[in-house]
Amino acid sequence: MTCLALWALGFCAVNGSSDSSTKPLTIGLFHSLSRVGAPVVSPNQKLALFVTSYYNQDSNRSTAYLSYIEIGSGNIVPLTEIKAGTTLSNPLWFDDKTFGFLRRGVLYKQDLQANATAEIVYNPPVSISSASYREDTGLLSFVANVYPNASLAESAAFKRAEETKADSAQVYDNLWARHWNEWMTLEKPNLFVAPLNKTSGQWKVGEEVNLSDLLPHSPDPLTRWHVDEYAISPPGNYAAFLARPPTTNMTWSANVNVYLTSTTGTSRPRLLTPHLSGQASAPVFSSDGKRLAWLQMETPGYEADINRIYIHTIASRETISIAHDWDLSPHSLAWSKDDKTLYSVTGSKGRNLIVAVDTETGHRKELTVGGSSGAVRPVGTQSLLYVYSNTDQTGDIHMLDLASGKSKQLTEANKDKLKDVYLSPAEDFWFNGAMGDRVHGWMLRPYGFDRRKKYPIALLIHGGPQQASIQSFMHTQWNPNMYASAGFVTVVINFHGSSSYGQNFTNSIRHRWGDYPYVDIMRGIDYVTTRFSFADKSRMAALGGSYGGYMVNWLNGHTDQFKCFVAHDGKFSTVSGYYGTDELWFPEWDLGKPWEGAGRAILEVNNPERFAADFKTPTLFVHGEKDFRIPISESLSAWAMLRRRNIAARLVYFPDEDHWINKMGNSIRWYTEVLDWISSWTKSTPPYHIR
């Protein structure tokens, strides 16, 4: 029997305890872990570039550097300087012996030698991002924020002039005034191409062309066109990009279109989705450049609809949908070298799997089994590179042999840092939830586990709600092993509304935010505490962000079984939350419009604020000032209510954060406050000093 199987029974170490030689995953160690980026395969298919980044708490600085891996041998060679505070992004190949990267919006090139001198190739008047290049086409593509009808140089001049204005007012008529964490300005991301060739040993960039310029005129420059994603065909003759059409109803229309245009910039982009009003994503050209595939939602106004695979043949202008019988929703696409297969990353039962889809028949084959795979890059015709992680394994580059189906790990970015560090595997469980449906969850055992003892429970509630907790190693605030290493039995439940369990399961949460998920969570907790005697039901904490924060507020008005809660950027009132959010299509689809009778009734049935008199559990609220999805007034309101009623509550306020905690120093403080809060209220002693 394997150690994992024994561990599930509590016998993997002497007397049922975890190995005393291991160390907990502390807050400091967690934030120092290296992160491996997506591989970028060389033109000759022999090498792959990748970025490694990490954070140093003492200096409060991040470092990112480039390496290449020899695909055949697995040998890894660092290429750029590894120096605190030195960062880079967006690796690309100029040719087989020269690579490039972006640093502060400037394009650099470097010979394929360790610590060779990096030289500036392109220092544009404004910063660029999402750069791409192919030597055989000589075409550089990138995204840059520009003003209406302005070049890069003109946009830089407008920016300088705007900084000297006597007033700072922006005037809005369109409700699309802000999104996520930014107010709309005249600067918008546009797609550019420019020739890039090597002449007399020097790489030189020619005049840039804005491929977004010929889109239809938008009367409101503050809400005009901007590019979300793009792809360039391998021959370099076409570009495809995504854009949200500028209309008066942008906040209540989830429509994102696909456009195809010539890279000469002389023809108007052609709309490929004229009869579709859902969100499009992930455009990618076939290897021969004759077809374009993308993911398409088909239901207007529904941002969690299932993704369908669409393929457009450029010559015939024919568009088809394949694998339409598939009940799972792919996230990304990559063509095989022979263009007969699309490799998709698809959520399935709380895991992200690589699935091969036949482009003619739609037949599907799962190529990976567990954990979370992503950043898939075909290498020749027989292999795939991808990044893989699991709850107990940080992300590393792996190679899948398509013939044998076997995978090989190529990088070990945290081998030394995680030596002798405790990481719990996920233990799956299934139970009967709302409506008698089978619901999936998993559990992580705490550091120092002894099956004869009892441990407090940390229940992690995912956001969305039409998302899912995935068995991966997350470098965010919701990594379950961070709670396991703090001494908690850590429980995750993918309640009704979660993705990766079929679209009907995802759709079931509509109009029932406070209904089915609540039933699932309470039955899931009952299942865990009944089945596992070491899980102490008298010492439970529940934590959630976004919709998870909403559910924490809902729990507070409906049960007293938890000792404490943590609500991160959570909605307190479905009514005020509707009026304050940046995307109205989301609450309108899920719940309704508050001024309409039916909509108001649904909003109130699912409104945590309606049960404010029943709140009684101490709660830690965390919120970022720049969160426009769920404004800070939601946490302030719930906090005020609890404090006014003399119920223990605390607010952790981040003036420089949005819906997420992005800065590493802030993330350290987040974990410090959260783990200290749940440890105190569950009367548990963490295995290391939290503060």
C-alpha positions as CSV (number, residue, x, y, z in Angstrom):
1,M,0.0,0.0,0.0
2,T,1.3,3.5,-0.9
3,C,2.2,6.1,1.7
4,L,-0.7,8.2,0.4
5,A,-3.1,5.3,0.9
6,L,-1.8,4.7,4.4
7,W,-1.9,8.5,5.1
8,A,-5.6,8.5,4.3
9,L,-6.1,6.0,7.1
10,G,-3.8,7.9,9.4
11,F,-1.0,5.4,9.5
12,C,1.7,6.9,7.3
13,A,4.0,7.6,10.3
14,V,4.8,6.2,13.7
15,N,1.7,6.2,15.9
16,G,-0.3,8.0,13.2
17,S,1.7,11.2,13.5
18,S,3.4,13.1,10.6
19,D,7.2,12.9,10.4
20,S,8.7,15.1,13.1
21,S,11.6,15.9,10.8
22,T,9.3,18.0,8.6
23,K,8.8,21.7,9.0
24,P,5.6,23.7,8.5
25,L,5.0,25.9,5.5
26,T,5.4,29.2,7.2
27,I,4.1,32.5,5.9
28,G,7.7,33.7,5.2
29,L,8.7,30.5,3.4
30,F,5.5,30.4,1.3
31,H,6.1,33.9,0.0
32,S,9.7,33.1,-0.9
33,L,8.8,30.2,-3.1
34,S,9.8,30.4,-6.8
35,R,7.2,30.6,-9.5
36,V,7.8,29.1,-12.9
37,G,6.3,30.8,-16.0
38,A,5.0,29.3,-19.2
39,P,7.6,27.7,-21.5
40,V,8.3,29.4,-24.9
41,V,9.6,26.9,-27.4
42,S,12.4,27.9,-29.8
43,P,11.9,27.9,-33.6
44,N,14.0,24.7,-34.0
45,Q,11.9,23.0,-31.2
46,K,15.0,22.1,-29.2
47,L,14.9,24.7,-26.4
48,A,12.3,26.4,-24.2
49,L,12.7,29.8,-22.4
50,F,10.9,30.3,-19.1
51,V,10.9,32.9,-16.4
52,T,11.5,32.1,-12.7
53,S,10.4,34.7,-10.2
54,Y,10.6,34.9,-6.4
55,Y,10.2,37.4,-3.6
56,N,12.7,38.5,-0.8
57,Q,10.9,39.6,2.3
58,D,14.0,41.3,3.9
59,S,14.4,43.6,0.9
60,N,10.7,43.7,0.0
61,R,11.7,43.2,-3.6
62,S,10.9,40.6,-6.3
63,T,13.3,39.1,-8.8
64,A,12.6,37.5,-12.1
65,Y,15.2,35.9,-14.5
66,L,15.2,33.9,-17.7
67,S,16.6,30.4,-18.3
68,Y,16.3,27.9,-21.1
69,I,15.8,24.2,-20.9
70,E,17.2,21.7,-23.4
71,I,14.1,19.8,-24.2
72,G,15.9,16.6,-25.1
73,S,18.2,16.3,-22.1
74,G,16.4,18.4,-19.5
75,N,19.5,20.5,-18.9
76,I,18.7,24.0,-17.6
77,V,20.9,27.1,-18.2
78,P,20.2,30.4,-16.5
79,L,20.6,33.3,-19.0
80,T,19.9,36.6,-17.4
81,E,21.2,38.3,-14.3
82,I,19.8,37.1,-10.9
83,K,19.8,40.2,-8.9
84,A,17.3,41.4,-6.2
85,G,14.8,43.8,-7.7
86,T,15.7,43.0,-11.3
87,T,12.6,41.8,-13.2
88,L,11.6,41.0,-16.7
89,S,8.7,39.4,-18.5
90,N,7.3,38.2,-21.9
91,P,10.2,36.0,-23.2
92,L,10.3,35.5,-26.9
93,W,12.7,34.2,-29.6
94,F,14.3,36.3,-32.3
95,D,16.0,33.3,-33.8
96,D,17.5,30.0,-32.5
97,K,20.5,31.9,-31.0
98,T,18.9,35.1,-29.8
99,F,16.1,35.7,-27.4
100,G,14.2,38.7,-26.2
101,F,12.2,40.0,-23.2
102,L,10.4,43.0,-21.9
103,R,11.6,45.1,-19.0
104,R,9.5,48.1,-18.0
105,G,7.8,48.1,-21.4
106,V,11.0,48.1,-23.4
107,L,12.1,45.3,-25.7
108,Y,15.5,43.8,-25.1
109,K,17.5,41.1,-27.0
110,Q,20.3,38.9,-25.7
111,D,22.5,36.2,-27.3
112,L,21.8,32.7,-26.0
113,Q,24.6,32.7,-23.5
114,A,24.6,33.0,-19.7
115,N,24.9,36.6,-18.6
116,A,25.5,38.0,-22.0
117,T,24.9,41.7,-22.4
118,A,21.3,42.5,-23.0
119,E,20.7,45.3,-25.6
120,I,17.7,47.5,-26.2
121,V,16.0,46.6,-29.5
122,Y,12.9,48.8,-29.2
123,N,12.4,51.7,-26.8
124,P,9.0,53.0,-27.8
125,P,7.5,56.4,-26.6
126,V,5.0,54.4,-24.5
127,S,5.3,51.1,-22.7
128,I,4.4,47.9,-24.7
129,S,3.1,44.5,-23.5
130,S,2.1,41.1,-24.9
131,A,4.9,41.2,-27.5
132,S,5.3,38.4,-30.1
133,Y,7.7,37.8,-32.9
134,R,8.5,35.2,-35.6
135,E,11.8,35.4,-37.5
136,D,10.3,33.8,-40.6
137,T,7.7,36.6,-40.9
138,G,9.9,39.4,-39.6
139,L,6.8,40.8,-37.8
140,L,6.8,42.1,-34.3
141,S,3.4,42.5,-32.6
142,F,2.5,44.1,-29.3
143,V,-0.2,46.0,-27.4
144,A,0.2,49.6,-26.3
145,N,-2.1,52.1,-24.6
146,V,-2.8,55.0,-26.9
147,Y,-5.1,58.0,-27.2
148,P,-7.8,58.2,-29.9
149,N,-6.4,58.4,-33.4
150,A,-2.9,58.9,-32.0
151,S,0.5,57.3,-32.7
152,L,2.7,56.1,-29.9
153,A,4.7,59.3,-30.0
154,E,1.6,61.5,-30.0
155,S,0.1,59.5,-27.2
156,A,3.2,60.0,-25.1
157,A,2.9,63.8,-25.7
158,F,-0.8,63.7,-24.8
159,K,0.0,61.9,-21.6
160,R,2.5,64.5,-20.6
161,A,0.1,67.3,-21.4
162,E,-2.7,65.7,-19.3
163,E,-0.4,65.6,-16.3
164,T,-0.2,69.4,-16.3
165,K,-4.0,70.0,-16.4
166,A,-5.4,72.4,-13.9
167,D,-8.2,70.0,-13.0
168,S,-8.5,66.2,-12.7
169,A,-12.2,65.7,-13.6
170,Q,-13.4,63.0,-15.9
171,V,-17.0,63.2,-17.1
172,Y,-18.9,60.0,-17.9
173,D,-22.2,59.4,-19.6
174,N,-21.7,55.7,-20.3
175,L,-22.0,53.4,-17.3
176,W,-18.8,51.7,-18.4
177,A,-16.9,54.2,-16.3
178,R,-14.7,51.8,-14.3
179,H,-13.7,48.2,-14.5
180,W,-12.0,45.9,-11.9
181,N,-9.5,48.5,-10.5
182,E,-9.3,51.3,-13.0
183,W,-11.4,54.3,-14.1
184,M,-11.8,54.6,-17.9
185,T,-9.5,57.1,-19.5
186,L,-8.7,58.1,-23.0
187,E,-5.8,55.7,-23.2
188,K,-6.9,52.2,-24.5
189,P,-4.9,49.1,-25.3
190,N,-4.5,48.8,-29.1
191,L,-2.8,46.1,-31.3
192,F,0.3,47.1,-33.2
193,V,2.6,45.4,-35.6
194,A,6.0,46.5,-36.9
195,P,8.7,45.0,-39.0
196,L,11.7,43.7,-37.1
197,N,14.7,42.4,-39.0
198,K,18.4,41.8,-38.6
199,T,20.5,44.1,-40.8
200,S,24.3,44.2,-40.8
201,G,24.2,42.3,-37.5
202,Q,21.7,44.7,-35.8
203,W,18.1,44.1,-35.0
204,K,16.0,47.1,-36.0
205,V,12.3,47.9,-35.7
206,G,10.5,49.7,-38.4
207,E,7.4,51.9,-38.3
208,E,4.5,50.6,-36.3
209,V,1.0,50.1,-37.7
210,N,-2.1,50.2,-35.5
211,L,-4.4,47.3,-36.5
212,S,-7.2,48.6,-34.3
213,D,-7.5,51.9,-36.1
214,L,-10.0,50.9,-38.7
215,L,-12.6,49.5,-36.3
216,P,-16.0,51.3,-36.6
217,H,-16.1,54.8,-35.1
218,S,-17.0,55.1,-31.4
219,P,-18.8,58.3,-30.4
220,D,-17.5,58.1,-26.8
221,P,-13.7,58.1,-26.6
222,L,-13.7,57.0,-23.0
223,T,-15.4,53.7,-23.8
224,R,-14.0,53.2,-27.3
225,W,-12.5,50.0,-28.6
226,H,-9.7,48.2,-26.8
227,V,-7.9,44.9,-27.5
228,D,-8.2,42.1,-24.9
229,E,-6.3,39.2,-26.5
230,Y,-4.8,38.6,-29.9
231,A,-3.0,36.1,-32.1
232,I,-0.8,36.4,-35.2
233,S,-1.0,33.7,-37.9
234,P,2.2,31.7,-38.4
235,P,2.7,33.1,-42.0
236,G,2.3,36.6,-40.5
237,N,-0.5,37.7,-42.9
238,Y,-3.4,37.8,-40.4
239,A,-4.1,39.0,-36.9
240,A,-7.1,38.0,-34.8
241,F,-8.1,39.9,-31.7
242,L,-10.9,40.2,-29.1
243,A,-12.7,43.4,-28.4
244,R,-15.7,44.4,-26.4
245,P,-17.9,46.5,-28.8
246,P,-18.4,50.0,-27.4
247,T,-22.1,50.6,-26.8
248,T,-24.3,52.4,-24.4
249,N,-25.1,49.1,-22.6
250,M,-21.5,47.9,-22.0
251,T,-22.1,47.2,-18.3
252,W,-25.0,44.9,-18.9
253,S,-23.8,43.2,-22.1
254,A,-21.2,40.4,-21.6
255,N,-20.5,40.4,-25.4
256,V,-16.8,40.1,-26.5
257,N,-16.3,39.7,-30.3
258,V,-13.6,38.1,-32.5
259,Y,-12.1,40.1,-35.3
260,L,-9.8,39.1,-38.2
261,T,-7.7,41.6,-40.0
262,S,-4.7,41.8,-42.4
263,T,-1.4,42.7,-40.7
264,T,-0.9,45.4,-43.4
265,G,-3.4,47.5,-41.5
266,T,-5.0,48.6,-44.8
267,S,-8.4,46.8,-44.4
268,R,-11.1,47.1,-41.9
269,P,-11.2,44.2,-39.3
270,R,-13.8,41.6,-40.1
271,L,-16.2,40.5,-37.4
272,L,-16.3,36.7,-37.1
273,T,-19.1,36.5,-34.5
274,P,-21.9,38.7,-35.9
275,H,-24.7,36.4,-34.7
276,L,-23.2,35.6,-31.3
277,S,-23.6,37.8,-28.2
278,G,-21.6,35.9,-25.7
279,Q,-18.0,36.1,-24.5
280,A,-15.2,35.0,-26.8
281,S,-11.7,34.1,-25.6
282,A,-8.4,32.3,-26.5
283,P,-8.0,32.9,-30.2
284,V,-5.3,30.7,-31.8
285,F,-4.3,30.1,-35.5
286,S,-3.6,26.7,-36.9
287,S,0.0,25.8,-37.7
288,D,-0.6,26.4,-41.4
289,G,-2.4,29.7,-40.7
290,K,-5.5,28.7,-42.7
291,R,-7.8,28.3,-39.7
292,L,-8.6,30.2,-36.5
293,A,-9.9,28.6,-33.4
294,W,-11.3,30.2,-30.3
295,L,-13.6,29.6,-27.3
296,Q,-17.1,31.0,-27.5
297,M,-19.9,31.4,-25.0
298,E,-23.3,31.4,-26.7
299,T,-25.7,32.7,-24.0
300,P,-26.1,36.6,-24.0
301,G,-25.4,38.2,-20.6
302,Y,-24.0,35.0,-19.0
303,E,-20.3,35.2,-18.2
304,A,-20.2,31.6,-16.8
305,D,-21.7,29.9,-19.8
306,I,-20.0,26.8,-21.2
307,N,-17.1,27.5,-23.6
308,R,-17.7,26.0,-27.1
309,I,-14.8,25.4,-29.6
310,Y,-15.3,27.4,-32.8
311,I,-13.1,27.0,-35.9
312,H,-13.1,29.5,-38.8
313,T,-11.6,28.7,-42.2
314,I,-10.2,31.9,-43.6
315,A,-10.4,31.1,-47.3
316,S,-14.0,30.0,-47.3
317,R,-15.2,32.2,-44.4
318,E,-16.9,29.2,-42.9
319,T,-17.2,28.9,-39.1
320,I,-18.1,25.6,-37.4
321,S,-18.4,24.5,-33.8
322,I,-16.9,21.2,-32.7
323,A,-17.4,18.9,-29.7
324,H,-20.8,20.6,-29.0
325,D,-21.9,17.5,-27.0
326,W,-19.1,18.2,-24.4
327,D,-20.5,19.1,-21.0
328,L,-17.2,20.5,-19.7
329,S,-15.8,24.0,-20.4
330,P,-12.3,24.3,-21.9
331,H,-10.1,27.3,-20.8
332,S,-7.4,27.4,-23.5
333,L,-6.5,26.0,-26.9
334,A,-3.3,25.0,-28.7
335,W,-3.1,23.4,-32.2
336,S,-1.0,20.3,-32.9
337,K,1.7,20.6,-35.5
338,D,-0.4,18.7,-38.0
339,D,-3.5,20.7,-37.2
340,K,-5.6,17.6,-36.6
341,T,-5.9,18.1,-32.8
342,L,-6.6,21.0,-30.4
343,Y,-5.1,20.6,-27.0
344,S,-7.3,22.2,-24.4
345,V,-7.0,22.8,-20.7
346,T,-10.3,21.8,-19.2
347,G,-11.7,21.7,-15.7
348,S,-12.9,18.3,-14.6
349,K,-14.0,17.4,-11.1
350,G,-11.8,20.0,-9.4
351,R,-8.8,19.4,-11.6
352,N,-7.4,21.1,-14.7
353,L,-6.7,18.4,-17.3
354,I,-5.1,18.5,-20.8
355,V,-7.7,17.1,-23.2
356,A,-7.0,16.4,-26.9
357,V,-9.9,17.3,-29.2
358,D,-10.1,15.9,-32.8
359,T,-10.7,18.9,-35.0
360,E,-12.8,16.8,-37.5
361,T,-14.9,14.6,-35.2
362,G,-14.8,16.4,-31.9
363,H,-13.7,13.2,-30.2
364,R,-11.9,13.9,-26.9
365,K,-9.2,12.1,-25.0
366,E,-7.9,13.1,-21.5
367,L,-4.1,13.2,-21.6
368,T,-3.5,14.0,-17.9
369,V,-5.2,12.6,-14.8
370,G,-4.9,14.8,-11.6
371,G,-3.7,18.1,-10.3
372,S,-3.7,21.2,-12.5
373,S,-2.1,21.5,-15.9
374,G,-1.7,24.7,-18.0
375,A,0.4,26.7,-20.4
376,V,0.4,23.9,-22.9
377,R,3.0,24.2,-25.7
378,P,3.4,21.5,-28.5
379,V,6.9,20.5,-29.2
380,G,7.2,18.8,-32.6
381,T,4.6,16.2,-33.2
382,Q,5.2,13.9,-30.3
383,S,5.4,16.0,-27.1
384,L,3.8,18.7,-25.1
385,L,5.4,21.0,-22.6
386,Y,3.2,22.3,-19.8
387,V,3.2,23.6,-16.3
388,Y,1.8,21.2,-13.6
389,S,1.1,21.6,-9.9
390,N,-1.0,19.9,-7.2
391,T,-2.0,20.8,-3.7
392,D,1.3,19.3,-2.4
393,Q,3.5,20.2,-5.4
394,T,4.5,23.6,-6.7
395,G,4.2,24.5,-10.4
396,D,7.0,23.1,-12.6
397,I,7.5,22.4,-16.3
398,H,6.7,18.9,-17.4
399,M,6.9,17.1,-20.8
400,L,4.2,14.7,-21.9
401,D,5.1,12.0,-24.5
402,L,2.0,11.7,-26.6
403,A,2.9,8.2,-27.8
404,S,3.3,6.6,-24.4
405,G,1.2,9.0,-22.4
406,K,3.9,9.4,-19.8
407,S,5.0,12.7,-18.3
408,K,8.4,13.8,-17.1
409,Q,9.2,16.6,-14.8
410,L,11.8,19.0,-16.2
411,T,12.2,21.7,-13.6
412,E,12.4,21.6,-9.7
413,A,12.2,25.3,-8.9
414,N,11.6,24.8,-5.2
415,K,13.5,21.5,-4.5
416,D,15.8,23.1,-1.9
417,K,13.3,25.5,-0.3
418,L,10.8,22.8,0.3
419,K,13.1,20.1,1.5
420,D,11.6,18.6,4.6
421,V,8.6,21.0,4.5
422,Y,5.2,19.5,5.2
423,L,2.8,19.6,2.3
424,S,-0.4,17.7,2.7
425,P,-2.0,15.9,-0.3
426,A,-5.7,16.4,-1.0
427,E,-8.0,13.6,0.2
428,D,-11.2,13.5,-2.0
429,F,-14.6,12.9,-0.6
430,W,-18.1,12.9,-2.1
431,F,-21.4,13.3,-0.3
432,N,-25.1,14.0,-1.0
433,G,-25.7,17.7,-1.2
434,A,-28.7,19.9,-2.1
435,M,-31.4,18.1,-4.2
436,G,-29.6,14.8,-3.5
437,D,-26.8,15.6,-6.0
438,R,-23.4,14.3,-5.4
439,V,-21.0,17.0,-4.3
440,H,-17.2,16.9,-4.3
441,G,-14.8,18.1,-1.7
442,W,-11.4,17.4,-0.3
443,M,-9.5,17.7,2.9
444,L,-5.9,18.4,4.0
445,R,-4.6,17.0,7.2
446,P,-2.8,19.4,9.6
447,Y,0.9,19.7,10.2
448,G,2.0,17.3,13.0
449,F,-1.1,15.2,12.4
450,D,-1.9,12.6,15.1
451,R,-5.1,10.7,14.4
452,R,-5.7,10.4,18.2
453,K,-6.0,14.1,18.6
454,K,-8.6,16.7,17.6
455,Y,-7.9,19.6,15.3
456,P,-9.7,22.8,14.4
457,I,-11.3,23.1,11.0
458,A,-10.7,25.8,8.4
459,L,-13.3,25.8,5.7
460,L,-12.2,27.6,2.5
461,I,-15.1,28.9,0.3
462,H,-14.3,29.7,-3.3
463,G,-15.4,32.8,-5.2
464,G,-17.3,33.1,-8.5
465,P,-19.7,31.6,-7.6
466,Q,-19.4,29.8,-11.0
467,Q,-15.8,28.9,-10.4
468,A,-14.2,25.9,-8.6
469,S,-11.5,25.2,-6.1
470,I,-8.9,23.4,-8.1
471,Q,-6.3,20.9,-6.8
472,S,-3.3,23.0,-7.6
473,F,-0.6,24.9,-5.7
474,M,-1.8,28.5,-5.5
475,H,0.5,31.4,-4.7
476,T,-2.5,33.4,-3.4
477,Q,-4.4,33.8,-0.1
478,W,-6.3,30.6,-0.6
479,N,-3.6,28.0,-0.6
480,P,-5.0,25.2,1.6
481,N,-1.6,24.0,2.8
482,M,-1.1,27.3,4.5
483,Y,-4.0,26.5,6.8
484,A,-2.9,22.9,7.2
485,S,0.6,24.1,8.2
486,A,-1.1,26.4,10.7
487,G,-2.6,23.3,12.4
488,F,-6.1,23.2,10.8
489,V,-7.9,20.3,9.1
490,T,-8.5,22.2,5.9
491,V,-11.8,21.5,4.0
492,V,-12.7,22.6,0.5
493,I,-16.1,22.0,-1.0
494,N,-17.1,22.6,-4.6
495,F,-20.8,23.4,-4.0
496,H,-23.6,23.8,-6.5
497,G,-22.6,26.5,-9.0
498,S,-19.0,25.3,-9.2
499,S,-17.5,24.7,-12.6
500,S,-15.9,21.5,-13.8
501,Y,-18.8,19.2,-12.9
502,G,-21.0,19.8,-15.9
503,Q,-22.9,22.9,-17.0
504,N,-26.1,22.0,-15.3
505,F,-24.3,21.9,-12.0
506,T,-22.8,25.3,-12.7
507,N,-26.1,26.8,-13.9
508,S,-28.0,25.5,-10.8
509,I,-26.9,28.4,-8.6
510,R,-28.9,31.0,-10.7
511,H,-31.4,32.7,-8.3
512,R,-30.1,30.5,-5.5
513,W,-27.0,32.1,-4.1
514,G,-27.9,31.5,-0.5
515,D,-29.8,28.2,-1.0
516,Y,-28.0,25.2,-2.6
517,P,-24.4,26.2,-1.7
518,Y,-25.4,26.7,2.0
519,V,-27.0,23.2,2.1
520,D,-23.9,21.7,0.4
521,I,-21.5,23.4,2.8
522,M,-23.4,22.4,6.0
523,R,-23.8,18.8,4.8
524,G,-20.2,18.7,3.7
525,I,-19.0,19.8,7.2
526,D,-21.3,17.2,8.7
527,Y,-19.8,14.5,6.5
528,V,-16.2,15.4,7.4
529,T,-16.8,15.7,11.2
530,T,-18.8,12.5,11.3
531,R,-16.4,10.5,9.2
532,F,-13.1,11.8,10.7
533,S,-13.0,11.9,14.5
534,F,-9.9,14.1,14.5
535,A,-11.9,17.0,12.9
536,D,-13.3,19.1,15.8
537,K,-16.7,20.4,15.0
538,S,-16.7,22.6,18.1
539,R,-13.7,24.6,16.7
540,M,-14.5,25.7,13.1
541,A,-13.6,28.7,11.1
542,A,-15.0,29.6,7.6
543,L,-13.1,31.8,5.2
544,G,-14.0,33.1,1.7
545,G,-13.3,35.8,-0.9
546,S,-15.7,37.5,-3.4
547,Y,-18.7,35.1,-3.6
548,G,-16.9,33.2,-0.8
549,G,-17.1,36.4,1.3
550,Y,-20.8,36.7,0.4
551,M,-21.3,33.1,1.6
552,V,-19.5,33.9,4.9
553,N,-22.0,36.7,5.5
554,W,-24.8,34.3,4.6
555,L,-23.5,31.7,7.0
556,N,-23.3,34.4,9.8
557,G,-27.1,35.0,9.4
558,H,-28.0,31.3,9.3
559,T,-25.8,29.2,11.6
560,D,-23.9,29.6,14.9
561,Q,-21.7,26.5,14.4
562,F,-18.6,28.4,13.5
563,K,-16.3,30.1,16.0
564,C,-15.3,32.8,13.6
565,F,-15.4,34.0,10.0
566,V,-13.1,35.8,7.5
567,A,-14.8,37.7,4.7
568,H,-12.5,39.0,2.0
569,D,-14.1,41.5,-0.5
570,G,-17.5,39.9,0.2
571,K,-21.0,41.2,-0.7
572,F,-23.1,42.1,2.3
573,S,-26.2,43.4,0.5
574,T,-27.3,42.0,-2.9
575,V,-29.2,45.3,-3.5
576,S,-26.4,47.8,-2.7
577,G,-24.0,45.4,-4.3
578,Y,-25.9,45.6,-7.6
579,Y,-25.8,49.4,-7.7
580,G,-22.1,49.6,-6.8
581,T,-20.5,47.0,-9.0
582,D,-18.8,47.6,-12.4
583,E,-20.4,44.7,-14.3
584,L,-24.2,44.7,-14.2
585,W,-24.6,41.7,-16.4
586,F,-23.3,39.5,-13.6
587,P,-25.9,40.3,-10.9
588,E,-28.7,40.7,-13.5
589,W,-28.2,37.2,-14.8
590,D,-27.6,35.5,-11.5
591,L,-30.2,37.4,-9.4
592,G,-32.1,40.2,-11.1
593,K,-32.8,44.0,-11.3
594,P,-33.7,45.6,-7.9
595,W,-36.4,47.9,-9.4
596,E,-38.3,45.1,-11.0
597,G,-40.7,43.1,-8.8
598,A,-39.4,39.6,-9.7
599,G,-35.8,40.7,-9.6
600,R,-36.2,42.5,-6.2
601,A,-37.8,39.4,-4.7
602,I,-34.9,37.2,-5.8
603,L,-32.3,39.7,-4.6
604,E,-34.0,39.9,-1.2
605,V,-34.4,36.1,-0.8
606,N,-30.6,35.9,-1.3
607,N,-29.6,39.0,0.6
608,P,-27.4,38.4,3.7
609,E,-28.2,41.9,5.0
610,R,-31.8,40.8,5.5
611,F,-30.7,38.5,8.2
612,A,-28.4,41.1,10.0
613,A,-30.3,40.7,13.3
614,D,-29.2,37.0,13.3
615,F,-25.5,37.6,12.8
616,K,-23.6,36.6,16.0
617,T,-20.2,35.2,15.0
618,P,-16.9,37.2,15.2
619,T,-15.8,38.2,11.7
620,L,-12.6,39.6,10.2
621,F,-13.3,41.7,7.1
622,V,-10.6,42.3,4.5
623,H,-11.0,44.7,1.6
624,G,-9.1,46.7,-0.9
625,E,-9.9,50.3,-1.7
626,K,-9.6,49.7,-5.5
627,D,-12.0,46.9,-5.7
628,F,-14.7,48.0,-8.1
629,R,-16.3,44.5,-8.5
630,I,-17.4,44.6,-4.8
631,P,-16.8,48.1,-3.4
632,I,-15.4,48.5,0.0
633,S,-18.8,49.8,1.3
634,E,-19.9,46.2,1.4
635,S,-17.4,45.3,4.0
636,L,-17.7,48.6,5.8
637,S,-21.5,48.0,6.2
638,A,-21.2,44.5,7.6
639,W,-18.4,45.6,9.9
640,A,-20.4,48.6,11.2
641,M,-23.4,46.4,11.8
642,L,-21.4,43.9,13.9
643,R,-19.5,46.5,15.8
644,R,-22.6,48.5,16.5
645,R,-24.2,45.4,18.0
646,N,-21.1,44.7,20.1
647,I,-20.1,41.6,18.2
648,A,-16.4,41.1,17.8
649,A,-15.3,42.3,14.3
650,R,-12.1,43.7,12.7
651,L,-11.4,45.4,9.4
652,V,-8.1,45.0,7.6
653,Y,-8.0,47.7,5.0
654,F,-5.6,47.8,2.0
655,P,-5.7,51.3,0.3
656,D,-3.5,50.1,-2.6
657,E,-5.2,46.7,-3.4
658,D,-8.2,45.7,-5.5
659,H,-10.3,42.5,-5.6
660,W,-7.1,40.6,-4.9
661,I,-4.0,41.0,-2.8
662,N,-1.3,41.6,-5.4
663,K,1.7,43.0,-3.4
664,M,3.8,40.4,-1.6
665,G,4.2,42.5,1.5
666,N,0.5,42.9,1.7
667,S,0.0,39.2,1.2
668,I,2.3,38.5,4.1
669,R,0.2,40.9,6.3
670,W,-3.0,39.3,5.0
671,Y,-1.9,35.8,6.1
672,T,-0.6,37.1,9.4
673,E,-4.0,38.8,10.3
674,V,-6.1,35.9,9.0
675,L,-4.2,33.0,10.6
676,D,-3.9,34.9,13.9
677,W,-7.7,35.6,13.8
678,I,-8.8,32.0,13.2
679,S,-6.2,30.6,15.6
680,S,-7.3,32.9,18.4
681,W,-11.1,32.2,18.0
682,T,-10.7,28.5,17.6
683,K,-8.3,28.4,20.7
684,S,-5.6,26.7,18.8
685,T,-1.8,27.0,19.0
686,P,-0.1,27.2,15.5
687,P,3.0,25.1,15.2
688,Y,5.0,28.3,14.4
689,H,4.8,32.0,15.5
690,I,2.3,33.7,13.2
691,R,3.3,37.2,14.3
